[in-house]
Amino acid sequence: MAPRFSVVTPVYNTPEHVLRAAVRSVRRQTFPSWELILVDDCSPSPHVLPVLEEAEREDPRIRVVRRSENGGIVAASNDGLAAAFGEFVALLDHDDELHPDALREVDAALRAEPAADYVYTDEDKIDEHGRHFGPFLKPDWSPERLRTQMYTCHLSVLRRSLVQEVGGFDPAYEGAQDWDLVLKVTERARRVLHVPKILYHWRTLPESTAGRGEEAKPYAYAAGTRAIQAHCDRVGFPATVRHDDTYSGVYHLEPALRWHPRVSIVMPTAGGRRLVRGEEITLVVHCIRSIVERTTYRNYEIVVVADTTTPEEVIDEVLEVGGRQVRIVPYDKPFNFADKINVGALASEGEHIVLLNDDMEVVTPEWLERLVMYSSFPGIGAVGAKLLFGDGRLQHVGVLLRHSSPGHLFRGFNGDYSGYANVVRVANNYSAVTGACLMTPRAVFEEVGGLSLDFPLNFNDIDYCLKVRAAGHRVVYDPDTVLLHFESSSRSSDVSQSELERFQARWRYATWVDPYDNPNFHPDSVNMVPPIYHPDGTMLV
């Protein structure tokens, strides 16, 4: 009978004690149905082949493939795939280790979701002395994040038939061959699963990527750029890929739009004023001026939903600053943000609708191009931006839900803060983004019935995003779309307890556990605080 898992490990000049530890970690698996394919890529070190042959003699589940010439990791990995018989392939580097329960946990996840074609787990690092550190706790499946960061990484387990279907590892992406393979597999996968447990230990040797990052394998990051670009081209994502000059594992998607659909910016206002940069300004006028002066996208309109109490001189100034781009829609009912957005959306003409507070200022000139890049892609129902307070601190970079209570990630942190594992700098899927700046396709807005009038002040944006997700669409945070938010200028920032209770009554069972959170983060903070390791390498939970 074929094994459940084929663990494929290309081997080249691995230090003896490290190689033995990698093999031992497979042999110690508590799940028995596996085979280990060790591919010696013609290692010149004399100890390598004897260690592999010893392992092969000691365990019939271990097989050694001997290459006659050195071909590199792609060639060796493909030889391992060709020799594999398992239903699934698990990828193990020659200097890393599996947790003893790794294959058992993955098997349990697959039995619960038999249609899954790709499974990934959390991971940490081990130093030369075997001490653990640096846990990487991951969200559930986030296709947008995978386009800007290889976050799934280790442990990766893929259905072997699908790996064969996409052609295995591609030598054109040597150094990022695993990222390329995962992108290809997930483009076709029926389901992708995440096991939120640290089941893989990435060893930090001086020559490894885990130890030295880009300095160790600079070619890998160039290959990553090409792999993401090829993926975008295959699936029709309208972007050009750029590798970050400072953060080696971070990539950026620059809009390469094939068309420029009409965008309607819906902006509720009462004509409020506030002190900004030492000057008292009319917020809606300031916001519209920043749009008109900085926006490079041309096919847009601004629908201002103005209370009938808005001073006439404010309306006149709005029309003067916005020109033909602006339309005024009078609103003569008590304040209800959700209703004002719905009224504005009904009066608008665009294929995409932007919910925008009047207390905003555009920073990124191509902000609409960026939002359209996501909003126009199939499967995406809402996209939000990186918002900064007026003093430059982080205001919004995504929303998580803990026990059905929404929380802004890293709120008030320094504006340059990268977040846990660079999460602030890469695109992500989240349960929600703020309605202070949110683009959504009109078709999705109409499909879910717009914003709920049950939430006139708070949670209408969170409720909207959850409706979007319930309808089968994804919610995205884009780190490269930046606006300033002079928050609490347009209305009170106090949260209504009755609205919170109403929100929790509606969504409690769907949001008690957030799929984009991780159960191993500290339970008392929404800011992705990982567990601490004891000096002896054990994790303190």
C-alpha positions as CSV (number, residue, x, y, z in Angstrom):
1,M,0.0,0.0,0.0
2,A,1.3,3.5,-0.9
3,P,2.2,5.7,2.0
4,R,0.1,8.6,3.0
5,F,3.0,11.0,2.9
6,S,6.2,11.2,0.9
7,V,8.8,13.4,2.7
8,V,11.1,14.7,0.0
9,T,14.5,16.0,1.1
10,P,17.2,17.1,-1.3
11,V,20.7,16.7,0.3
12,Y,23.9,18.5,-0.4
13,N,27.0,18.7,1.8
14,T,24.9,18.8,5.0
15,P,26.9,18.8,8.3
16,E,26.7,15.2,9.6
17,H,25.0,16.0,12.9
18,V,22.4,18.2,11.2
19,L,21.6,15.6,8.5
20,R,21.2,12.9,11.2
21,A,18.9,15.2,13.1
22,A,16.7,15.8,10.0
23,V,16.4,12.1,9.3
24,R,15.8,11.3,13.0
25,S,12.9,13.8,13.1
26,V,11.1,11.9,10.3
27,R,11.8,8.5,11.9
28,R,10.3,9.8,15.2
29,Q,7.0,10.7,13.6
30,T,4.0,9.4,15.6
31,F,2.1,8.9,12.3
32,P,3.5,5.7,10.7
33,S,2.4,5.9,7.0
34,W,5.3,7.8,5.4
35,E,8.3,7.3,3.2
36,L,11.4,9.5,3.2
37,I,13.0,10.2,-0.1
38,L,16.6,11.4,0.4
39,V,18.2,12.7,-2.8
40,D,22.0,13.1,-2.7
41,D,22.8,15.8,-5.1
42,C,26.4,14.5,-5.7
43,S,27.7,15.8,-2.4
44,P,31.5,16.0,-2.3
45,S,31.6,15.6,1.5
46,P,32.6,12.0,2.3
47,H,30.2,11.6,5.2
48,V,26.9,12.3,3.4
49,L,26.3,9.2,1.4
50,P,27.3,6.8,4.2
51,V,24.8,8.6,6.6
52,L,22.1,8.3,4.0
53,E,22.8,4.6,3.2
54,E,22.8,3.8,6.9
55,A,19.4,5.4,7.3
56,E,18.2,3.4,4.3
57,R,19.4,0.1,5.8
58,E,17.8,0.9,9.2
59,D,14.3,1.8,8.0
60,P,12.6,0.3,5.0
61,R,10.5,3.5,4.6
62,I,13.6,5.4,3.7
63,R,15.0,5.4,0.2
64,V,18.1,7.1,-1.2
65,V,18.3,8.5,-4.7
66,R,21.9,9.1,-5.9
67,R,22.5,11.7,-8.5
68,S,25.6,11.3,-10.7
69,E,26.1,15.0,-11.0
70,N,25.2,18.1,-9.0
71,G,22.1,19.7,-10.4
72,G,20.9,22.1,-7.7
73,I,17.9,22.0,-5.5
74,V,15.3,22.0,-8.3
75,A,16.8,19.0,-10.1
76,A,17.3,17.1,-6.8
77,S,13.8,17.9,-5.6
78,N,12.2,16.8,-8.9
79,D,14.2,13.5,-8.7
80,G,12.6,13.1,-5.2
81,L,9.1,13.8,-6.6
82,A,9.7,11.3,-9.4
83,A,10.6,8.6,-6.8
84,A,7.7,9.3,-4.5
85,F,4.6,7.1,-4.1
86,G,2.7,9.0,-1.4
87,E,-0.7,10.6,-1.8
88,F,0.8,13.8,-0.4
89,V,4.3,15.2,-0.6
90,A,5.8,16.9,2.4
91,L,8.8,19.2,1.8
92,L,11.7,19.0,4.4
93,D,15.0,20.8,3.9
94,H,18.1,18.7,4.7
95,D,19.1,20.9,7.6
96,D,15.7,21.3,9.3
97,E,13.5,19.1,11.5
98,L,9.9,18.1,11.8
99,H,8.0,18.1,15.1
100,P,7.2,14.5,16.1
101,D,3.5,15.0,15.6
102,A,3.8,16.9,12.3
103,L,2.4,14.3,9.9
104,R,-0.2,13.1,12.4
105,E,-1.6,16.7,12.7
106,V,-1.6,17.2,9.0
107,D,-3.3,13.8,8.4
108,A,-6.0,14.8,11.0
109,A,-6.6,18.1,9.1
110,L,-6.9,16.3,5.8
111,R,-9.3,13.7,7.2
112,A,-11.5,16.6,8.4
113,E,-11.3,18.2,4.9
114,P,-10.7,15.5,2.3
115,A,-10.9,17.9,-0.6
116,A,-7.9,19.8,0.6
117,D,-4.9,19.9,-1.8
118,Y,-2.5,22.0,0.2
119,V,-1.7,22.1,3.9
120,Y,0.7,24.4,5.7
121,T,1.6,24.7,9.4
122,D,3.3,27.2,11.7
123,E,7.0,27.1,12.2
124,D,9.9,28.3,14.3
125,K,13.7,28.4,14.1
126,I,16.4,26.4,15.9
127,D,20.0,27.5,16.3
128,E,23.2,25.5,16.1
129,H,22.6,24.2,19.6
130,G,19.1,23.1,19.0
131,R,17.4,25.9,20.9
132,H,14.1,27.1,19.5
133,F,13.2,30.8,18.9
134,G,11.4,33.0,16.4
135,P,7.9,31.4,16.2
136,F,6.1,32.2,12.9
137,L,2.4,32.1,13.7
138,K,0.3,32.3,10.5
139,P,-3.2,33.2,9.5
140,D,-5.5,30.8,7.7
141,W,-5.4,30.8,3.9
142,S,-4.6,34.4,2.6
143,P,-4.1,34.4,-1.1
144,E,-3.4,38.1,-1.2
145,R,-0.6,37.7,1.4
146,L,1.0,34.9,-0.6
147,R,1.4,37.4,-3.5
148,T,3.5,39.7,-1.4
149,Q,5.2,37.3,1.1
150,M,6.0,33.6,1.1
151,Y,4.2,33.2,4.4
152,T,3.1,29.6,4.2
153,C,6.7,28.3,3.7
154,H,7.2,25.4,6.2
155,L,5.7,22.9,6.7
156,S,4.2,22.6,3.2
157,V,2.3,19.4,2.3
158,L,0.9,19.2,-1.3
159,R,-1.3,16.6,-3.1
160,R,1.2,14.7,-5.3
161,S,-1.2,14.3,-8.3
162,L,-1.6,18.1,-8.4
163,V,2.1,18.7,-8.0
164,Q,2.6,16.4,-11.1
165,E,-0.2,18.3,-12.9
166,V,1.6,21.6,-12.6
167,G,4.9,20.2,-13.6
168,G,6.8,20.0,-10.3
169,F,9.6,22.4,-9.4
170,D,10.5,24.8,-12.2
171,P,14.2,25.5,-12.7
172,A,13.4,29.0,-14.0
173,Y,12.6,29.9,-10.3
174,E,15.6,28.3,-8.6
175,G,15.8,29.8,-5.1
176,A,12.1,30.5,-5.0
177,Q,11.0,27.2,-6.5
178,D,8.8,26.3,-3.5
179,W,7.0,29.6,-3.7
180,D,6.4,29.1,-7.4
181,L,5.1,25.6,-6.8
182,V,2.8,26.7,-4.0
183,L,1.4,29.5,-6.2
184,K,0.7,27.1,-9.0
185,V,-0.9,24.5,-6.8
186,T,-3.1,26.9,-4.9
187,E,-4.3,28.4,-8.2
188,R,-6.0,25.0,-8.8
189,A,-6.5,23.7,-5.2
190,R,-10.0,22.9,-4.1
191,R,-9.2,23.7,-0.5
192,V,-6.2,25.1,1.4
193,L,-5.7,24.2,5.0
194,H,-3.7,25.8,7.8
195,V,-2.7,23.8,10.9
196,P,-2.0,26.5,13.6
197,K,0.7,24.5,15.4
198,I,4.5,24.8,15.2
199,L,5.3,21.6,13.4
200,Y,8.5,22.6,11.6
201,H,11.8,23.8,12.9
202,W,13.9,25.8,10.5
203,R,17.6,25.6,11.4
204,T,19.7,28.8,11.3
205,L,23.0,27.8,9.8
206,P,25.4,30.5,8.6
207,E,24.8,29.6,4.9
208,S,21.0,29.2,5.3
209,T,18.3,31.8,4.4
210,A,16.9,31.4,7.9
211,G,20.3,32.5,9.3
212,R,21.3,35.3,6.9
213,G,18.3,36.2,4.8
214,E,19.0,37.9,1.5
215,E,22.7,37.9,2.1
216,A,22.7,34.1,2.0
217,K,20.8,33.7,-1.3
218,P,20.3,37.0,-3.1
219,Y,19.2,35.2,-6.3
220,A,16.2,33.7,-4.4
221,Y,14.6,37.1,-4.0
222,A,15.0,38.0,-7.7
223,A,13.4,34.5,-8.4
224,G,10.6,35.4,-6.1
225,T,9.8,38.5,-8.1
226,R,9.6,36.4,-11.3
227,A,7.5,33.7,-9.7
228,I,4.9,36.2,-8.4
229,Q,4.9,38.0,-11.7
230,A,4.3,34.8,-13.6
231,H,1.5,34.0,-11.1
232,C,-0.1,37.4,-11.7
233,D,0.1,36.9,-15.4
234,R,-1.5,33.4,-15.2
235,V,-4.5,34.5,-13.1
236,G,-4.9,37.9,-14.7
237,F,-4.1,40.0,-11.6
238,P,-3.3,43.4,-13.0
239,A,0.0,44.2,-11.4
240,T,3.7,44.5,-11.9
241,V,5.8,43.0,-9.1
242,R,8.6,44.8,-7.3
243,H,10.9,43.5,-4.5
244,D,11.2,45.7,-1.5
245,D,14.7,47.4,-1.3
246,T,14.8,47.3,2.5
247,Y,12.7,44.3,3.7
248,S,14.0,41.2,1.9
249,G,10.9,39.0,2.2
250,V,8.5,41.8,1.2
251,Y,7.1,42.4,-2.3
252,H,4.9,45.1,-3.7
253,L,2.3,45.0,-6.4
254,E,2.2,48.1,-8.7
255,P,-1.1,48.6,-10.6
256,A,-1.0,47.6,-14.3
257,L,-4.7,48.2,-15.1
258,R,-6.0,47.2,-18.5
259,W,-9.1,49.4,-18.1
260,H,-10.2,52.2,-15.8
261,P,-13.8,51.6,-14.6
262,R,-15.8,54.5,-13.2
263,V,-15.3,54.9,-9.5
264,S,-17.8,56.7,-7.2
265,I,-16.4,58.2,-4.0
266,V,-19.3,58.4,-1.5
267,M,-18.5,60.9,1.3
268,P,-21.0,61.8,4.1
269,T,-20.5,65.2,5.7
270,A,-22.1,67.8,7.9
271,G,-19.5,70.4,7.0
272,G,-17.5,70.1,10.2
273,R,-14.3,72.0,11.0
274,R,-11.2,71.0,12.9
275,L,-7.7,72.2,13.7
276,V,-5.3,70.5,11.4
277,R,-1.5,71.3,11.4
278,G,-2.3,74.4,13.4
279,E,-5.0,75.7,11.0
280,E,-8.7,75.4,11.4
281,I,-10.1,73.8,8.2
282,T,-13.4,72.6,6.7
283,L,-12.7,68.9,6.6
284,V,-14.8,67.9,3.6
285,V,-13.2,70.8,1.5
286,H,-9.7,69.7,2.6
287,C,-10.5,66.1,1.8
288,I,-11.8,66.9,-1.7
289,R,-9.0,69.2,-2.4
290,S,-6.5,66.5,-1.7
291,I,-8.4,64.1,-4.0
292,V,-8.5,66.6,-6.8
293,E,-4.9,67.8,-6.5
294,R,-3.2,64.4,-5.9
295,T,-5.3,61.7,-7.6
296,T,-3.8,60.3,-10.8
297,Y,-6.9,58.2,-11.6
298,R,-9.2,60.2,-13.8
299,N,-12.5,58.3,-14.1
300,Y,-14.1,59.1,-10.8
301,E,-16.9,61.1,-9.3
302,I,-17.4,62.4,-5.7
303,V,-20.9,62.0,-4.3
304,V,-21.1,64.2,-1.2
305,V,-24.0,63.3,1.0
306,A,-24.5,66.5,2.9
307,D,-26.8,67.1,5.9
308,T,-29.3,69.8,5.1
309,T,-27.8,71.7,8.0
310,T,-24.5,72.0,6.3
311,P,-23.6,75.7,5.9
312,E,-24.3,77.0,2.4
313,E,-20.8,78.5,2.1
314,V,-19.3,75.0,2.7
315,I,-21.4,73.6,-0.2
316,D,-20.3,76.4,-2.4
317,E,-16.6,75.8,-1.5
318,V,-17.0,72.0,-2.1
319,L,-18.5,72.7,-5.6
320,E,-15.7,75.2,-6.3
321,V,-12.9,72.9,-5.3
322,G,-14.4,69.7,-6.8
323,G,-15.8,71.2,-9.9
324,R,-17.5,68.8,-12.3
325,Q,-16.3,65.8,-10.3
326,V,-18.6,66.6,-7.4
327,R,-22.4,66.0,-6.9
328,I,-24.3,67.0,-3.8
329,V,-27.0,64.7,-2.4
330,P,-29.0,66.4,0.4
331,Y,-29.7,64.3,3.6
332,D,-32.4,65.6,5.9
333,K,-32.7,62.7,8.4
334,P,-31.0,62.1,11.8
335,F,-27.3,61.1,11.5
336,N,-27.0,57.5,10.3
337,F,-23.6,56.8,8.6
338,A,-24.9,53.5,7.1
339,D,-28.0,55.2,5.6
340,K,-25.9,58.1,4.3
341,I,-23.6,55.7,2.5
342,N,-26.5,53.8,1.0
343,V,-28.2,57.0,-0.2
344,G,-24.9,58.1,-1.8
345,A,-24.4,54.8,-3.4
346,L,-27.9,54.8,-4.9
347,A,-27.2,58.2,-6.4
348,S,-23.8,57.2,-7.8
349,E,-22.8,55.7,-11.2
350,G,-19.5,53.9,-10.7
351,E,-18.7,50.3,-11.1
352,H,-16.8,50.5,-7.8
353,I,-17.9,52.4,-4.7
354,V,-15.5,54.0,-2.3
355,L,-16.7,54.7,1.3
356,L,-14.7,57.7,2.4
357,N,-14.9,59.8,5.6
358,D,-14.7,63.5,5.1
359,D,-11.9,63.7,7.6
360,M,-9.3,62.2,5.3
361,E,-6.4,63.3,3.2
362,V,-5.0,61.5,0.2
363,V,-1.3,60.7,0.5
364,T,-0.8,58.1,-2.3
365,P,-1.5,59.7,-5.7
366,E,-2.3,56.3,-7.3
367,W,-4.6,55.3,-4.4
368,L,-7.6,54.7,-6.7
369,E,-5.5,52.6,-9.2
370,R,-4.4,50.5,-6.2
371,L,-7.9,50.0,-4.9
372,V,-9.3,49.2,-8.3
373,M,-6.4,46.7,-8.9
374,Y,-7.9,44.6,-6.0
375,S,-11.6,45.5,-6.2
376,S,-11.8,44.5,-9.9
377,F,-10.2,41.1,-9.3
378,P,-12.7,38.2,-9.1
379,G,-13.2,36.9,-5.5
380,I,-12.4,40.2,-3.8
381,G,-15.4,42.1,-2.3
382,A,-13.8,44.9,-0.3
383,V,-10.4,46.5,0.0
384,G,-9.1,48.9,2.6
385,A,-6.0,51.1,3.0
386,K,-3.3,51.9,5.4
387,L,-4.5,54.9,7.4
388,L,-2.4,57.2,9.6
389,F,-3.4,59.6,12.2
390,G,-2.5,63.2,11.5
391,D,0.7,62.8,13.6
392,G,1.8,59.9,11.4
393,R,1.0,57.0,13.8
394,L,-0.9,53.9,12.6
395,Q,-4.7,54.2,12.7
396,H,-5.8,51.3,10.5
397,V,-3.9,48.4,9.0
398,G,-6.6,45.8,9.2
399,V,-9.2,44.6,11.7
400,L,-9.2,41.3,13.7
401,L,-12.1,40.0,15.8
402,R,-11.4,38.5,19.3
403,H,-14.5,36.8,20.8
404,S,-16.6,38.8,18.4
405,S,-15.1,42.2,19.4
406,P,-13.4,44.1,16.6
407,G,-9.9,45.5,17.2
408,H,-7.6,47.6,15.1
409,L,-4.1,46.0,14.7
410,F,-1.2,48.1,16.0
411,R,-3.4,51.2,16.5
412,G,-1.2,54.1,17.7
413,F,2.1,52.4,16.8
414,N,4.7,54.4,15.0
415,G,3.8,54.9,11.3
416,D,6.9,53.0,10.1
417,Y,6.2,50.0,12.3
418,S,6.5,46.8,10.3
419,G,4.3,44.6,12.5
420,Y,4.7,41.0,13.4
421,A,6.5,39.2,10.5
422,N,6.2,42.4,8.4
423,V,2.4,42.0,8.4
424,V,1.9,45.8,8.1
425,R,4.1,45.9,5.0
426,V,2.4,43.2,3.0
427,A,-1.1,42.7,1.6
428,N,-3.4,40.6,3.7
429,N,-6.8,39.2,3.9
430,Y,-8.7,40.1,7.0
431,S,-12.2,39.7,8.4
432,A,-12.7,43.4,8.0
433,V,-11.3,46.8,7.1
434,T,-12.4,50.2,8.2
435,G,-15.2,52.0,6.3
436,A,-13.2,55.2,6.6
437,C,-11.7,54.2,3.3
438,L,-13.1,51.1,1.7
439,M,-13.6,50.2,-2.0
440,T,-16.2,47.6,-3.0
441,P,-17.5,46.5,-6.4
442,R,-21.0,47.9,-6.9
443,A,-22.2,44.4,-7.8
444,V,-21.1,43.1,-4.3
445,F,-22.6,46.2,-2.6
446,E,-25.9,45.4,-4.1
447,E,-25.6,41.7,-3.6
448,V,-25.2,42.1,0.2
449,G,-27.7,44.9,0.5
450,G,-25.3,47.7,1.3
451,L,-24.7,48.8,4.8
452,S,-27.1,47.7,7.6
453,L,-29.2,50.5,9.1
454,D,-29.1,48.6,12.4
455,F,-25.7,50.1,12.9
456,P,-26.1,53.9,12.5
457,L,-22.8,54.9,14.2
458,N,-20.5,51.9,14.8
459,F,-19.8,48.5,13.3
460,N,-21.6,49.2,10.0
461,D,-18.3,48.7,8.2
462,I,-17.4,45.6,10.1
463,D,-20.9,44.2,9.5
464,Y,-20.6,45.0,5.8
465,C,-17.2,43.2,5.5
466,L,-18.6,40.1,7.3
467,K,-21.6,40.1,4.9
468,V,-19.1,40.3,2.0
469,R,-17.2,37.3,3.4
470,A,-20.4,35.4,4.1
471,A,-21.3,35.8,0.4
472,G,-18.0,34.2,-0.6
473,H,-15.8,37.2,-1.3
474,R,-12.5,38.2,0.3
475,V,-11.6,41.3,2.2
476,V,-8.2,42.8,1.5
477,Y,-5.8,45.3,3.2
478,D,-3.4,47.0,0.9
479,P,-0.3,48.4,2.7
480,D,0.8,50.7,-0.2
481,T,-2.5,52.7,-0.3
482,V,-1.9,55.4,2.3
483,L,-4.2,58.2,3.6
484,L,-4.3,60.4,6.6
485,H,-7.3,60.1,8.9
486,F,-8.1,63.0,11.2
487,E,-10.3,60.6,13.2
488,S,-13.3,61.6,15.3
489,S,-13.7,64.8,13.4
490,S,-16.8,63.8,11.6
491,R,-18.6,62.2,14.6
492,S,-18.1,60.9,18.1
493,S,-15.6,58.1,18.5
494,D,-17.5,56.6,21.4
495,V,-18.7,53.0,20.8
496,S,-22.4,52.5,21.5
497,Q,-22.8,49.5,23.9
498,S,-26.2,48.7,22.3
499,E,-24.6,48.5,18.9
500,L,-21.8,46.3,20.2
501,E,-24.4,44.0,21.7
502,R,-26.4,44.0,18.5
503,F,-23.3,43.2,16.5
504,Q,-22.3,40.4,18.7
505,A,-25.8,38.9,18.7
506,R,-25.6,38.9,14.9
507,W,-22.1,37.6,14.4
508,R,-21.0,35.9,17.6
509,Y,-20.8,32.4,16.2
510,A,-19.1,33.4,13.0
511,T,-16.5,35.7,14.7
512,W,-15.6,34.0,18.0
513,V,-12.5,32.7,16.3
514,D,-11.0,34.9,13.5
515,P,-9.4,32.9,10.7
516,Y,-6.8,35.6,10.2
517,D,-5.8,35.5,13.8
518,N,-3.8,32.7,15.4
519,P,-4.7,30.9,18.6
520,N,-1.1,31.0,19.8
521,F,-0.9,34.8,20.0
522,H,-1.2,36.3,23.4
523,P,-5.0,36.3,24.2
524,D,-5.0,39.8,25.8
525,S,-3.7,41.7,22.8
526,V,-4.9,42.1,19.2
527,N,-1.4,43.1,18.2
528,M,-0.1,39.7,17.3
529,V,2.1,39.1,20.4
530,P,3.9,35.8,20.0
531,P,4.8,33.4,22.9
532,I,8.1,33.9,24.6
533,Y,10.8,31.3,24.6
534,H,12.7,30.3,27.7
535,P,16.5,30.6,27.5
536,D,16.6,26.8,27.3
537,G,14.5,27.0,24.1
538,T,11.2,25.8,25.4
539,M,8.1,27.9,24.7
540,L,6.4,29.7,27.5
541,V,2.7,29.9,26.7
